[in-house]
Amino acid sequence: MIDREQKDREDFLLILQAYQFRGYDKGVRGIYMRLLHTGHRMNKKKIRRLMRKYGLYCPVRKRNPYREMARKMRTNAVADNLVKREFKLHGIRAVLLTDITYIPFRKSFLYLSVILDAYTMQVLSYVLSPSLEVDFVLLTVQKLIEKHQIPMDHKVYIHSDQGCHYTSTSFRKLIADVGLRQSMSRRGNCWDNAPQESFFGHMKDELHMRKRSWKNFNDVQATIDDWMDYYNNDRYQEGLKGLSPNEFYLYQTEGIYPAQMLLP
């Protein structure tokens, strides 16, 4: 009995270290994949048992209160849903997902525009703005073009909801000029851009406790920058073979698998 209790404590310390890695709380799956990255294999049933035993709880996803606000921003210049939820079918850098989310700050909001690669789930570009003016969405696309080698030949889709930023003349002209093909979710159907919705939900859950330290816009920007780096490099996903988005990209393009990681 003593030996088992000692072993449980030792294993729980490993779980706790994985849970707290880089300061972002994780659920059972995130802990499991972090343990694999550190060379420790522990099944999820045992992780759950030890978390219950020692009172460690996973963060709980919250309902998104801003979806109705996004619906109200629609206009009539709507593109067809060309992606049709085939997020992984076309390969790397073929389907780009984009959306805006609202971040509460000092009884108001800041606004975050993000572009994801639907295949690797990498964040390719993002811009935080104190205003909902369309310029910050255009800047997100411009940063994407500057930072990444994406073939602009009308075979790459950029998929969004029907918000007014994406139906605006300036946005449609910009993506046409750079050779992106526009696709939009159907009205009122969040599943047509489900990976992006999920991304924002997890981000807000994990940033929740950090909001208390924000005093100005730069504080929020620094937190967002740190989380985006954590997400791309150290936030592991079961759908990516237990790798982070950047690790998965290297695995898919160069066959590189983290040397220290135990294969699931």
ROBATOR-148745 format. One record per residue: x, y, z of N, C-alpha, C, CB in turn. Coordinates in steps of 0.05 Angstrom, whole numbers. Glycine has a CB too. Example, Ala and Ser with C-alpha at 12.3 -4.5 7.8 and 13.67 -1.06 7.14 Angstrom:
# residues 2
<node <264; -114; 156>; <246; -90; 156>; <264; -66; 156>; <226; -89; 181>>;
<node <257; -45; 142>; <273; -21; 143>; <258; 1; 157>; <282; -12; 114>>;
# end
This chain:
# residues 264
<node <17; -24; 0>; <0; 0; 0>; <17; 25; 0>; <-19; 0; 24>>;
<node <38; 25; 17>; <56; 48; 18>; <70; 52; -9>; <77; 44; 41>>;
<node <79; 29; -21>; <93; 31; -47>; <75; 43; -68>; <103; 4; -55>>;
<node <49; 35; -68>; <31; 45; -88>; <25; 75; -83>; <4; 30; -88>>;
<node <23; 83; -58>; <18; 111; -52>; <42; 128; -61>; <13; 115; -22>>;
<node <65; 118; -56>; <89; 133; -65>; <90; 135; -95>; <114; 119; -54>>;
<node <83; 113; -109>; <83; 113; -138>; <62; 133; -149>; <78; 85; -149>>;
<node <39; 133; -136>; <18; 152; -145>; <27; 181; -142>; <-8; 148; -128>>;
<node <41; 187; -120>; <51; 214; -115>; <72; 222; -137>; <63; 217; -87>>;
<node <89; 203; -143>; <110; 209; -162>; <97; 213; -190>; <130; 186; -164>>;
<node <78; 196; -197>; <65; 199; -223>; <48; 225; -224>; <47; 175; -229>>;
<node <36; 232; -201>; <20; 257; -201>; <38; 281; -205>; <4; 259; -175>>;
<node <62; 280; -194>; <80; 303; -198>; <87; 306; -227>; <106; 299; -181>>;
<node <90; 284; -242>; <94; 286; -271>; <70; 298; -284>; <100; 258; -282>>;
<node <46; 289; -275>; <21; 301; -287>; <19; 330; -281>; <-4; 286; -275>>;
<node <26; 338; -257>; <24; 367; -249>; <44; 383; -266>; <30; 370; -220>>;
<node <68; 373; -271>; <87; 388; -287>; <77; 391; -315>; <114; 373; -287>>;
<node <64; 370; -326>; <53; 372; -353>; <30; 391; -354>; <44; 344; -363>>;
<node <13; 390; -333>; <-11; 408; -332>; <-2; 437; -331>; <-27; 401; -306>>;
<node <19; 443; -318>; <28; 471; -314>; <48; 480; -335>; <40; 475; -287>>;
<node <56; 463; -354>; <76; 470; -373>; <71; 496; -388>; <79; 447; -393>>;
<node <89; 514; -387>; <88; 541; -399>; <65; 558; -388>; <85; 538; -428>>;
<node <54; 550; -365>; <34; 566; -352>; <6; 564; -362>; <43; 594; -353>>;
<node <0; 545; -380>; <-27; 542; -390>; <-38; 515; -381>; <-27; 544; -421>>;
<node <-61; 516; -368>; <-74; 492; -358>; <-82; 474; -381>; <-98; 498; -340>>;
<node <-83; 448; -376>; <-89; 429; -398>; <-109; 408; -388>; <-64; 415; -408>>;
<node <-123; 396; -406>; <-141; 374; -400>; <-125; 347; -401>; <-164; 373; -420>>;
<node <-139; 325; -398>; <-126; 299; -397>; <-111; 293; -423>; <-147; 277; -392>>;
<node <-123; 299; -446>; <-109; 294; -471>; <-84; 310; -474>; <-128; 299; -494>>;
<node <-85; 336; -466>; <-62; 353; -468>; <-40; 343; -449>; <-69; 381; -461>>;
<node <-47; 334; -425>; <-27; 323; -406>; <-15; 298; -418>; <-40; 318; -379>>;
<node <-32; 280; -428>; <-22; 255; -440>; <-1; 260; -462>; <-46; 239; -452>>;
<node <-7; 280; -479>; <11; 285; -502>; <37; 299; -492>; <-2; 302; -523>>;
<node <34; 316; -472>; <58; 329; -460>; <76; 308; -447>; <50; 351; -439>>;
<node <65; 289; -433>; <80; 267; -421>; <96; 252; -443>; <62; 249; -405>>;
<node <82; 246; -465>; <96; 232; -487>; <120; 248; -497>; <77; 227; -510>>;
<node <117; 275; -498>; <138; 292; -507>; <162; 292; -488>; <129; 320; -512>>;
<node <157; 286; -463>; <179; 285; -443>; <189; 257; -438>; <170; 298; -417>>;
<node <179; 238; -454>; <189; 211; -452>; <175; 194; -431>; <218; 211; -446>>;
<node <151; 202; -422>; <136; 187; -402>; <110; 177; -414>; <130; 204; -377>>;
<node <105; 152; -412>; <80; 140; -422>; <61; 134; -398>; <85; 114; -438>>;
<node <37; 146; -399>; <18; 142; -378>; <-10; 142; -391>; <20; 163; -354>>;
<node <-26; 121; -386>; <-51; 121; -400>; <-71; 141; -388>; <-64; 93; -400>>;
<node <-91; 149; -405>; <-109; 170; -397>; <-127; 162; -373>; <-127; 177; -421>>;
<node <-133; 137; -370>; <-149; 128; -348>; <-134; 133; -321>; <-155; 98; -350>>;
<node <-108; 127; -322>; <-92; 132; -297>; <-89; 162; -292>; <-64; 119; -300>>;
<node <-86; 178; -313>; <-84; 207; -310>; <-109; 218; -297>; <-79; 221; -337>>;
<node <-132; 209; -306>; <-158; 218; -295>; <-160; 209; -266>; <-182; 206; -311>>;
<node <-152; 184; -260>; <-154; 174; -232>; <-137; 191; -213>; <-145; 144; -231>>;
<node <-113; 197; -221>; <-95; 212; -203>; <-104; 241; -201>; <-66; 210; -213>>;
<node <-115; 252; -223>; <-125; 280; -221>; <-148; 281; -201>; <-134; 290; -249>>;
<node <-166; 262; -203>; <-188; 261; -183>; <-178; 257; -155>; <-208; 238; -191>>;
<node <-159; 239; -152>; <-149; 233; -126>; <-136; 257; -112>; <-128; 210; -127>>;
<node <-122; 273; -127>; <-107; 296; -116>; <-121; 323; -121>; <-79; 296; -126>>;
<node <-145; 322; -132>; <-161; 347; -135>; <-151; 366; -156>; <-161; 361; -109>>;
<node <-141; 355; -178>; <-132; 372; -200>; <-154; 370; -222>; <-104; 363; -211>>;
<node <-164; 393; -230>; <-187; 394; -248>; <-180; 407; -275>; <-210; 409; -236>>;
<node <-191; 396; -296>; <-187; 407; -323>; <-202; 433; -326>; <-195; 386; -345>>;
<node <-192; 452; -343>; <-208; 475; -350>; <-233; 466; -366>; <-192; 495; -366>>;
<node <-255; 480; -361>; <-281; 473; -375>; <-287; 494; -396>; <-304; 472; -354>>;
<node <-292; 484; -421>; <-299; 501; -443>; <-324; 517; -437>; <-302; 486; -469>>;
<node <-325; 542; -443>; <-348; 559; -438>; <-362; 566; -465>; <-340; 585; -424>>;
<node <-388; 570; -463>; <-404; 578; -486>; <-394; 605; -496>; <-434; 578; -479>>;
<node <-392; 608; -523>; <-383; 633; -535>; <-406; 653; -536>; <-372; 628; -564>>;
<node <-404; 675; -520>; <-426; 694; -519>; <-426; 714; -542>; <-425; 709; -493>>;
<node <-406; 713; -559>; <-404; 733; -580>; <-413; 724; -608>; <-376; 743; -581>>;
<node <-422; 699; -610>; <-430; 689; -636>; <-453; 705; -648>; <-437; 659; -634>>;
<node <-472; 712; -631>; <-495; 727; -641>; <-486; 755; -651>; <-516; 730; -619>>;
<node <-466; 767; -638>; <-455; 792; -648>; <-444; 789; -676>; <-434; 803; -629>>;
<node <-430; 767; -681>; <-418; 763; -707>; <-439; 759; -728>; <-400; 738; -706>>;
<node <-461; 746; -721>; <-483; 742; -740>; <-495; 769; -749>; <-505; 724; -728>>;
<node <-496; 787; -731>; <-508; 813; -737>; <-491; 831; -755>; <-514; 828; -712>>;
<node <-466; 822; -760>; <-448; 838; -777>; <-450; 830; -806>; <-420; 836; -767>>;
<node <-467; 812; -814>; <-468; 802; -841>; <-477; 823; -861>; <-486; 778; -843>>;
<node <-468; 821; -886>; <-479; 836; -908>; <-486; 817; -930>; <-458; 858; -919>>;
<node <-494; 827; -953>; <-505; 809; -974>; <-485; 799; -994>; <-526; 824; -988>>;
<node <-460; 809; -995>; <-440; 800; -1014>; <-428; 774; -1005>; <-418; 822; -1019>>;
<node <-441; 752; -1009>; <-433; 726; -997>; <-422; 707; -1018>; <-458; 713; -983>>;
<node <-399; 695; -1011>; <-387; 675; -1029>; <-398; 648; -1024>; <-356; 675; -1026>>;
<node <-396; 630; -1043>; <-405; 602; -1039>; <-388; 588; -1019>; <-405; 587; -1066>>;
<node <-399; 567; -1007>; <-384; 550; -989>; <-369; 529; -1005>; <-403; 536; -968>>;
<node <-345; 537; -1015>; <-329; 519; -1032>; <-314; 498; -1016>; <-310; 536; -1048>>;
<node <-308; 503; -991>; <-293; 484; -975>; <-310; 461; -966>; <-282; 498; -950>>;
<node <-336; 466; -960>; <-355; 445; -953>; <-345; 426; -931>; <-361; 428; -978>>;
<node <-332; 438; -911>; <-322; 423; -888>; <-300; 404; -894>; <-344; 409; -874>>;
<node <-289; 405; -919>; <-267; 387; -926>; <-241; 401; -919>; <-267; 380; -957>>;
<node <-237; 404; -892>; <-214; 419; -882>; <-187; 406; -888>; <-218; 424; -853>>;
<node <-186; 380; -888>; <-161; 365; -890>; <-156; 354; -918>; <-160; 343; -870>>;
<node <-176; 354; -935>; <-175; 340; -960>; <-153; 350; -979>; <-201; 341; -974>>;
<node <-149; 376; -980>; <-132; 388; -1000>; <-103; 391; -993>; <-143; 415; -1007>>;
<node <-96; 384; -968>; <-68; 384; -960>; <-59; 410; -947>; <-51; 379; -983>>;
<node <-32; 412; -943>; <-20; 435; -929>; <-23; 461; -945>; <9; 429; -923>>;
<node <-30; 482; -931>; <-32; 510; -943>; <-52; 511; -965>; <-4; 518; -953>>;
<node <-71; 493; -966>; <-92; 494; -987>; <-118; 506; -978>; <-97; 466; -998>>;
<node <-124; 503; -952>; <-148; 515; -941>; <-140; 532; -917>; <-169; 493; -932>>;
<node <-144; 558; -918>; <-138; 576; -897>; <-164; 585; -884>; <-122; 600; -908>>;
<node <-165; 582; -858>; <-189; 590; -843>; <-184; 617; -829>; <-197; 569; -822>>;
<node <-203; 635; -830>; <-200; 660; -817>; <-225; 669; -802>; <-191; 682; -837>>;
<node <-222; 684; -781>; <-244; 693; -765>; <-234; 715; -746>; <-258; 670; -749>>;
<node <-254; 728; -733>; <-248; 749; -713>; <-261; 740; -687>; <-259; 777; -722>>;
<node <-247; 745; -665>; <-259; 740; -639>; <-257; 765; -622>; <-246; 716; -625>>;
<node <-274; 767; -601>; <-275; 790; -584>; <-262; 783; -557>; <-305; 799; -579>>;
<node <-244; 800; -547>; <-230; 795; -522>; <-238; 817; -502>; <-199; 794; -527>>;
<node <-252; 810; -481>; <-260; 830; -461>; <-236; 843; -449>; <-278; 817; -439>>;
<node <-237; 870; -447>; <-215; 885; -435>; <-226; 912; -425>; <-192; 889; -456>>;
<node <-224; 916; -398>; <-232; 941; -386>; <-260; 950; -394>; <-212; 963; -393>>;
<node <-279; 933; -390>; <-307; 938; -395>; <-313; 944; -424>; <-316; 962; -378>>;
<node <-294; 937; -442>; <-298; 940; -470>; <-286; 915; -484>; <-284; 966; -481>>;
<node <-278; 917; -509>; <-267; 894; -523>; <-243; 902; -539>; <-288; 882; -541>>;
<node <-225; 883; -543>; <-205; 884; -564>; <-213; 862; -584>; <-175; 879; -553>>;
<node <-201; 863; -608>; <-210; 846; -630>; <-186; 832; -642>; <-226; 862; -651>>;
<node <-188; 805; -645>; <-166; 789; -654>; <-174; 776; -681>; <-158; 768; -633>>;
<node <-158; 781; -701>; <-162; 768; -727>; <-140; 747; -731>; <-161; 789; -750>>;
<node <-148; 723; -739>; <-129; 700; -741>; <-133; 686; -768>; <-133; 681; -717>>;
<node <-111; 676; -779>; <-113; 658; -802>; <-98; 632; -795>; <-100; 671; -828>>;
<node <-113; 610; -798>; <-102; 583; -792>; <-99; 567; -818>; <-120; 568; -772>>;
<node <-79; 549; -818>; <-78; 528; -838>; <-96; 505; -829>; <-48; 518; -843>>;
<node <-117; 499; -844>; <-136; 478; -835>; <-123; 451; -833>; <-159; 478; -854>>;
<node <-102; 445; -848>; <-90; 419; -848>; <-71; 415; -824>; <-75; 414; -874>>;
<node <-54; 434; -820>; <-34; 432; -798>; <-44; 446; -772>; <-8; 444; -806>>;
<node <-65; 462; -774>; <-75; 478; -752>; <-55; 498; -741>; <-84; 460; -729>>;
<node <-35; 506; -758>; <-17; 527; -750>; <-30; 554; -752>; <8; 526; -768>>;
<node <-23; 571; -733>; <-30; 600; -736>; <-10; 612; -755>; <-30; 615; -708>>;
<node <-19; 621; -778>; <-1; 633; -798>; <1; 663; -796>; <-11; 625; -826>>;
<node <-20; 675; -785>; <-20; 704; -783>; <-42; 712; -763>; <-25; 718; -811>>;
<node <-36; 734; -748>; <-56; 745; -730>; <-51; 774; -724>; <-57; 729; -703>>;
<node <-72; 789; -718>; <-70; 817; -712>; <-90; 824; -690>; <-75; 835; -737>>;
<node <-80; 837; -669>; <-97; 846; -647>; <-103; 876; -652>; <-84; 841; -619>>;
<node <-128; 884; -648>; <-136; 911; -655>; <-154; 923; -633>; <-149; 913; -682>>;
<node <-152; 949; -627>; <-171; 961; -609>; <-196; 970; -623>; <-158; 985; -595>>;
<node <-197; 966; -649>; <-220; 975; -665>; <-230; 953; -684>; <-212; 1000; -681>>;
<node <-255; 954; -691>; <-267; 935; -710>; <-265; 945; -739>; <-295; 929; -702>>;
<node <-251; 967; -744>; <-248; 976; -771>; <-235; 954; -788>; <-230; 1002; -772>>;
<node <-242; 953; -813>; <-235; 931; -830>; <-205; 928; -834>; <-249; 933; -857>>;
<node <-190; 950; -829>; <-161; 950; -835>; <-146; 927; -822>; <-149; 976; -826>>;
<node <-153; 920; -797>; <-137; 899; -783>; <-141; 872; -795>; <-145; 898; -753>>;
<node <-164; 867; -808>; <-169; 842; -823>; <-152; 842; -848>; <-199; 838; -829>>;
<node <-150; 864; -862>; <-133; 866; -886>; <-104; 862; -878>; <-137; 894; -900>>;
<node <-96; 873; -855>; <-68; 870; -846>; <-62; 841; -841>; <-63; 887; -821>>;
<node <-81; 826; -831>; <-77; 797; -825>; <-70; 782; -851>; <-102; 785; -812>>;
<node <-83; 789; -873>; <-77; 776; -898>; <-50; 786; -908>; <-99; 783; -919>>;
<node <-44; 811; -906>; <-18; 822; -915>; <5; 809; -900>; <-17; 852; -911>>;
<node <2; 805; -874>; <23; 791; -858>; <26; 762; -867>; <16; 793; -828>>;
<node <4; 749; -873>; <5; 722; -884>; <22; 720; -909>; <-24; 712; -889>>;
<node <17; 739; -927>; <32; 738; -952>; <62; 744; -948>; <21; 759; -972>>;
<node <68; 762; -929>; <96; 769; -924>; <111; 746; -910>; <97; 793; -906>>;
<node <98; 731; -893>; <112; 711; -876>; <113; 683; -888>; <98; 710; -850>>;
<node <94; 676; -905>; <92; 648; -913>; <93; 645; -944>; <67; 635; -902>>;
<node <105; 623; -953>; <106; 617; -981>; <80; 601; -988>; <131; 600; -988>>;
<node <61; 616; -998>; <35; 603; -1005>; <30; 607; -1035>; <11; 616; -988>>;
<node <26; 586; -1050>; <22; 589; -1079>; <-4; 604; -1084>; <21; 561; -1092>>;
<node <-2; 627; -1096>; <-26; 643; -1102>; <-35; 638; -1131>; <-20; 674; -1097>>;
<node <-49; 617; -1134>; <-57; 609; -1162>; <-87; 602; -1163>; <-40; 585; -1171>>;
<node <-103; 613; -1146>; <-131; 609; -1145>; <-139; 580; -1137>; <-144; 615; -1172>>;
<node <-119; 565; -1126>; <-125; 538; -1116>; <-125; 538; -1086>; <-105; 518; -1126>>;
<node <-117; 560; -1074>; <-117; 563; -1044>; <-142; 577; -1036>; <-91; 578; -1035>>;
<node <-157; 564; -1018>; <-182; 576; -1008>; <-177; 592; -982>; <-203; 554; -1003>>;
<node <-190; 614; -979>; <-191; 628; -953>; <-220; 628; -945>; <-179; 657; -955>>;
<node <-226; 615; -923>; <-253; 608; -914>; <-260; 624; -889>; <-257; 578; -910>>;
<node <-283; 637; -889>; <-292; 653; -866>; <-322; 650; -862>; <-284; 683; -871>>;
<node <-332; 665; -842>; <-361; 667; -840>; <-370; 690; -858>; <-369; 672; -810>>;
<node <-395; 698; -854>; <-407; 719; -871>; <-406; 746; -858>; <-436; 712; -879>>;
<node <-387; 751; -840>; <-385; 776; -827>; <-378; 799; -846>; <-363; 775; -805>>;
<node <-385; 823; -839>; <-382; 846; -857>; <-353; 851; -866>; <-393; 871; -845>>;
<node <-334; 843; -849>; <-306; 847; -857>; <-299; 830; -882>; <-287; 839; -835>>;
<node <-310; 806; -884>; <-303; 788; -905>; <-320; 792; -930>; <-306; 759; -896>>;
<node <-343; 806; -927>; <-359; 813; -951>; <-353; 841; -961>; <-389; 811; -944>>;
<node <-335; 855; -947>; <-329; 883; -955>; <-314; 883; -982>; <-311; 897; -933>>;
<node <-317; 906; -996>; <-304; 909; -1022>; <-273; 908; -1019>; <-312; 936; -1034>>;
<node <-262; 920; -998>; <-233; 921; -994>; <-222; 893; -989>; <-226; 939; -972>>;
<node <-236; 876; -973>; <-226; 849; -968>; <-227; 832; -993>; <-242; 836; -945>>;
<node <-250; 833; -1007>; <-253; 817; -1031>; <-233; 825; -1052>; <-282; 819; -1042>>;
<node <-227; 850; -1055>; <-208; 860; -1074>; <-180; 850; -1067>; <-208; 890; -1077>>;
<node <-173; 852; -1041>; <-146; 843; -1032>; <-141; 814; -1038>; <-142; 849; -1003>>;
<node <-159; 797; -1031>; <-154; 768; -1035>; <-155; 761; -1065>; <-175; 752; -1019>>;
<node <-171; 775; -1080>; <-170; 771; -1109>; <-143; 779; -1121>; <-193; 786; -1123>>;
<node <-133; 802; -1111>; <-107; 812; -1121>; <-84; 793; -1115>; <-101; 839; -1110>>;
<node <-85; 779; -1092>; <-63; 761; -1085>; <-69; 732; -1094>; <-58; 761; -1055>>;
<node <-92; 727; -1106>; <-97; 701; -1118>; <-110; 681; -1100>; <-73; 690; -1128>>;
<node <-122; 690; -1078>; <-136; 671; -1060>; <-165; 668; -1070>; <-136; 680; -1031>>;
<node <-176; 644; -1065>; <-203; 638; -1073>; <-221; 639; -1049>; <-205; 611; -1088>>;
<node <-242; 656; -1049>; <-258; 660; -1025>; <-280; 640; -1022>; <-270; 688; -1026>>;
<node <-283; 630; -998>; <-304; 611; -990>; <-317; 621; -964>; <-293; 582; -988>>;
<node <-342; 617; -960>; <-356; 625; -936>; <-374; 603; -925>; <-372; 651; -941>>;
<node <-376; 603; -898>; <-394; 585; -885>; <-423; 593; -892>; <-390; 586; -854>>;
<node <-441; 573; -891>; <-469; 579; -895>; <-480; 595; -871>; <-486; 553; -899>>;
<node <-500; 610; -875>; <-511; 627; -855>; <-520; 611; -830>; <-535; 643; -866>>;
<node <-511; 620; -807>; <-520; 607; -782>; <-509; 579; -778>; <-549; 607; -780>>;
<node <-488; 571; -792>; <-478; 544; -790>; <-449; 544; -781>; <-481; 529; -817>>;
<node <-445; 544; -754>; <-418; 546; -743>; <-400; 522; -750>; <-419; 549; -713>>;
<node <-413; 499; -757>; <-397; 475; -763>; <-381; 478; -789>; <-415; 451; -765>>;
<node <-390; 497; -806>; <-375; 501; -831>; <-348; 514; -827>; <-391; 519; -850>>;
<node <-343; 524; -803>; <-316; 534; -796>; <-309; 525; -768>; <-315; 566; -797>>;
<node <-315; 499; -762>; <-313; 488; -735>; <-284; 489; -724>; <-322; 460; -735>>;
<node <-263; 483; -740>; <-236; 484; -728>; <-229; 512; -718>; <-216; 476; -749>>;
<node <-238; 533; -732>; <-232; 560; -723>; <-247; 566; -697>; <-239; 581; -744>>;
<node <-272; 558; -696>; <-289; 563; -672>; <-276; 549; -648>; <-318; 552; -676>>;
<node <-267; 524; -652>; <-255; 509; -630>; <-229; 522; -621>; <-249; 480; -639>>;
<node <-213; 532; -640>; <-188; 545; -634>; <-193; 569; -615>; <-174; 555; -660>>;
<node <-212; 586; -622>; <-217; 609; -605>; <-228; 601; -578>; <-237; 628; -619>>;
<node <-244; 580; -577>; <-255; 572; -551>; <-233; 563; -532>; <-274; 549; -555>>;
<node <-214; 547; -542>; <-192; 537; -526>; <-174; 561; -518>; <-175; 516; -540>>;
<node <-169; 579; -536>; <-152; 602; -530>; <-163; 618; -507>; <-148; 619; -554>>;
<node <-189; 624; -508>; <-201; 640; -487>; <-202; 626; -460>; <-230; 648; -495>>;
<node <-206; 600; -460>; <-205; 585; -435>; <-178; 587; -422>; <-212; 555; -440>>;
<node <-157; 585; -439>; <-130; 584; -428>; <-119; 611; -421>; <-112; 570; -448>>;
<node <-131; 632; -432>; <-122; 659; -425>; <-138; 672; -402>; <-124; 677; -449>>;
<node <-158; 657; -393>; <-178; 669; -374>; <-165; 680; -350>; <-198; 647; -366>>;
<node <-147; 665; -337>; <-134; 674; -312>; <-114; 697; -317>; <-120; 651; -299>>;
<node <-105; 700; -341>; <-84; 721; -346>; <-96; 748; -350>; <-69; 713; -371>>;
<node <-123; 749; -354>; <-135; 775; -358>; <-132; 794; -334>; <-165; 772; -363>>;
<node <-129; 782; -310>; <-126; 799; -286>; <-101; 816; -286>; <-126; 781; -262>>;
<node <-81; 808; -301>; <-56; 823; -301>; <-54; 845; -323>; <-32; 804; -304>>;
<node <-75; 846; -340>; <-74; 865; -362>; <-80; 893; -353>; <-94; 856; -384>>;
<node <-62; 911; -358>; <-66; 939; -351>; <-69; 957; -376>; <-42; 949; -335>>;
<node <-58; 949; -399>; <-60; 965; -423>; <-59; 946; -447>; <-37; 986; -424>>;
<node <-61; 958; -471>; <-62; 943; -496>; <-36; 926; -499>; <-65; 961; -520>>;
<node <-13; 937; -492>; <12; 923; -495>; <13; 898; -478>; <35; 941; -488>>;
<node <0; 898; -454>; <-1; 874; -438>; <-16; 852; -452>; <-14; 881; -410>>;
<node <-39; 860; -464>; <-55; 840; -478>; <-39; 829; -502>; <-82; 852; -487>>;
<node <-27; 847; -517>; <-11; 839; -540>; <11; 819; -532>; <1; 863; -554>>;
<node <25; 824; -510>; <46; 807; -501>; <35; 779; -494>; <61; 819; -477>>;
<node <12; 779; -481>; <-1; 753; -474>; <-9; 738; -499>; <-25; 758; -456>>;
<node <-21; 751; -518>; <-29; 738; -543>; <-4; 727; -558>; <-44; 758; -561>>;
<node <17; 743; -559>; <42; 734; -572>; <53; 709; -559>; <63; 756; -572>>;
<node <53; 709; -532>; <63; 685; -518>; <46; 661; -523>; <65; 691; -488>>;
<node <19; 665; -522>; <2; 642; -526>; <3; 631; -554>; <-27; 649; -520>>;
<node <5; 648; -574>; <8; 639; -602>; <33; 623; -606>; <7; 663; -621>>;
<node <55; 632; -593>; <80; 617; -594>; <77; 589; -580>; <103; 633; -581>>;
<node <64; 590; -557>; <59; 564; -543>; <41; 546; -560>; <44; 570; -515>>;
<node <20; 557; -572>; <1; 541; -587>; <16; 528; -611>; <-22; 558; -598>>;
<node <31; 543; -626>; <44; 532; -650>; <66; 512; -643>; <56; 555; -666>>;
<node <80; 517; -621>; <104; 500; -616>; <100; 479; -594>; <126; 518; -608>>;
<node <82; 484; -575>; <81; 466; -551>; <53; 457; -543>; <94; 480; -528>>;
<node <33; 465; -558>; <6; 456; -551>; <-1; 432; -569>; <-15; 479; -554>>;
<node <-1; 408; -558>; <-3; 384; -574>; <-33; 377; -579>; <11; 361; -559>>;
<node <-37; 364; -602>; <-65; 357; -610>; <-66; 328; -619>; <-75; 376; -632>>;
<node <-86; 314; -609>; <-88; 286; -617>; <-93; 283; -647>; <-111; 272; -602>>;
<node <-107; 302; -659>; <-112; 301; -687>; <-88; 306; -704>; <-133; 321; -695>>;
<node <-66; 314; -692>; <-41; 319; -705>; <-20; 298; -696>; <-30; 348; -700>>;
<node <-29; 274; -691>; <-11; 252; -682>; <3; 259; -655>; <10; 246; -703>>;
<node <-10; 274; -638>; <1; 281; -613>; <23; 303; -614>; <12; 257; -600>>;
<node <25; 316; -637>; <45; 337; -641>; <33; 365; -639>; <59; 333; -668>>;
<node <51; 385; -636>; <42; 412; -639>; <39; 419; -668>; <62; 432; -625>>;
<node <25; 440; -675>; <21; 447; -704>; <48; 450; -719>; <6; 473; -706>>;
<node <68; 463; -707>; <93; 466; -721>; <108; 439; -724>; <111; 486; -707>>;
<node <106; 423; -703>; <118; 396; -705>; <104; 380; -727>; <116; 382; -678>>;
<node <78; 382; -728>; <63; 367; -748>; <70; 376; -776>; <33; 370; -743>>;
<node <74; 402; -780>; <82; 413; -806>; <109; 401; -815>; <84; 444; -805>>;
<node <128; 400; -796>; <154; 389; -803>; <152; 359; -809>; <174; 393; -780>>;
<node <135; 345; -793>; <131; 317; -797>; <119; 311; -825>; <112; 305; -776>>;
<node <100; 328; -834>; <87; 324; -859>; <105; 332; -883>; <61; 340; -860>>;
<node <121; 353; -879>; <137; 363; -902>; <165; 352; -903>; <139; 393; -900>>;
<node <176; 344; -880>; <204; 335; -880>; <208; 308; -866>; <222; 355; -866>>;
<node <186; 297; -856>; <188; 271; -842>; <201; 271; -816>; <202; 251; -860>>;
<node <203; 295; -803>; <217; 297; -778>; <197; 293; -755>; <231; 325; -775>>;
<node <203; 273; -738>; <186; 268; -714>; <204; 273; -689>; <176; 238; -714>>;
<node <193; 287; -669>; <209; 294; -646>; <224; 270; -634>; <192; 306; -624>>;
<node <251; 272; -633>; <267; 250; -625>; <261; 240; -597>; <296; 257; -628>>;
<node <255; 258; -579>; <251; 251; -551>; <223; 240; -545>; <256; 274; -533>>;
<node <205; 241; -566>; <178; 233; -560>; <173; 204; -565>; <159; 250; -577>>;
<node <159; 191; -546>; <151; 163; -549>; <127; 162; -569>; <143; 151; -522>>;
<node <129; 144; -588>; <106; 141; -607>; <82; 131; -592>; <114; 122; -630>>;
<node <58; 144; -596>; <33; 134; -583>; <28; 105; -590>; <9; 152; -591>>;
# end
